[in-house]
């Protein structure tokens, strides 16, 4: 069951969440530090409970410290706002030149929420990501797509989203991208290749290609140039 939005709870309940010890959280390779109310953190996600395990393992909470060195500090900023206010900023109110940066930050927020287990915030993050891409007129490239397949489960909606973006880029006659543009993504995850091909099939309405076993045989021959067999004419020596 989803919890009540933090902005809607009573003053008494909110004050109780802001009582008690704080948890010192160190985020990113440089270890940017936040000191946050542990009662509030546990209210949102059991991930922050010292007794809770992930995949059978206790997390790195020791002496009131939690290490999240693989996560992005910019994404964690958005998480902190949501933890205390129950919302994140709306990209639609931002200048166009920062919309893509915010969208990409929301992608990283989604991955952070995947780690912590915050479904409601994941939904807000992917909504802002889609809106930011649309309003900026930009989409993620292969390098931005790879972390999605590296850090999410196979059924993740974000995988579905980026595979459809890649499929559309490949099929767009005005785009300079083709399948080779995503070679690194295919290498990272065979699932990405499968999802993109299935997205292309769905997007084209299942149109059937011409039968490759019929028609011009030269298309499947090795030639010096083009798709035509050039026969060499030998002239009889009459000298």
Secondary structure, DSSP 4 states (H G I P E B T S, - for coil): -PPPPGGGS-HHHHHHHTSS-EEEEEETTTTEEEEEEHHHHHHH-GGGSTT-EETTEE-SEETTEEEETTS-HHHHHHHHHHHHHS----GGGS-HHHHHHHHHHHHHHHHHHHHHT-HHHHHHHHHHHHHHHHHHT----HHHHHHHHHHS-TT-HHHHHHHHHHHHHHH-TT-S--GGGGHHHHHH-HHHHHHHHHHHHHHTTTPPPP-TTSS-GGGGS--SSTTS--PPPPPP---
